[in-house]
Amino acid sequence: MRKRTKLILLIIAAVLLIITAVIVVIPAIQTGNFASRAEKVVQVPDLNSGFVPQGLEFLPESGVFLVSGYLGKTAQIKLIGENTNSSVSLYNADGSDFESHAGGICKSGDFVYISGEQNIYAFSLSDVLNGSAALVGKIPVNNRASFCFADEKYVYVGEYAFGAFYPTAESHHIKTPAGDDNSAIVFAFPTDKNQPLGLKTEPSFAFSTTGSVQGMEIAEGKAFLSLSDRVSGSRLLSYDISSAKIDQFGEIPLIYLDSANFLEKQPMFPQSEGIVFANGKINVLFESAANKYLIGRLFGADYIYSLAI
């Protein structure tokens, strides 16, 4: 009987050791030198309350980060800065709660945009900064609208692809000139102050990207992709845009991000999400410290981190 008990205890100990290796040791190895290179910027609030962060934007005029995410089915925005920590309630035009995965967030002109459910949703910037914003309108996009980012001329809307779990349109699966199998498209919508939602409804060009992209940014002539899934861990990829091959996607130019213009891979903490260029660095958001996952608490992933590029 004692031998049987000892055997059972040994089996339990072995199982716990394996679990520890899977959820702690392996991700720790995969992060590479990220912990030594990156700096904590600001802590993401309300993770213990069920908030799951997704998208990241930065307002340089106020030094405040905008973090989109969801609490249950309801979308929220967090305003986070050195002296700022508040939540923004989002509503539909009829006053009901705005429900969305809120995978991406970006700002252009007088609008804050949230991406999700194959749409880009527009809210008034002034309303967001005042803590409560009603949906102004939406623009359908021809992809999953998993994330978004913006510059002075365009709002970019991209998609997350991961096999049969998160499928993308067949036309978005492209063999690149370098021989890569890309599976996602990022559309660039021109900003236009004369349009009701500040954007033209048809894209001017597109990027072809690999799968598992959770966020994207363009800075200093490079395209940066935040990739994460539950198999390969998180990594920040960079590409040289100037050397990218260009083709056609329907009637618009298509820019390939592939191994021909790939520059660097930086492993990161588990479940990286949105990224944004601010103060000369790439800032990275993670969802792994939310109560839904918790593993990020082991790595300090409840913070936004900045990384010199």
Secondary structure, DSSP 8 states (H G I E B T S, - for coil): -HHHHHHHHHHHHHHHHHHHIIIIIHHHHHTTTHHHH-EEEEE---GGGT-EEEEEEEETTTTEEEEEEEETTEEEEEEEETTEEEEEEEE-TTSSB-B----EEEEETTEEEEEETTEEEEEEHHHHHTTEEEEEEEEE-SS---EEEE-SSEEEEE---BTTTB---GGG-EE-TTS-EE-EEEEEEEB-TTSTTSB-SS-SEEEEE-S-EEEEEEETTEEEEEEEETTTEEEEEEEEGGG--EEEETTEEEEE-STTSEEEEEEESSSEEEEEEETTEEEEEESTTSTTT-GGGGTTTTEEEEEE-
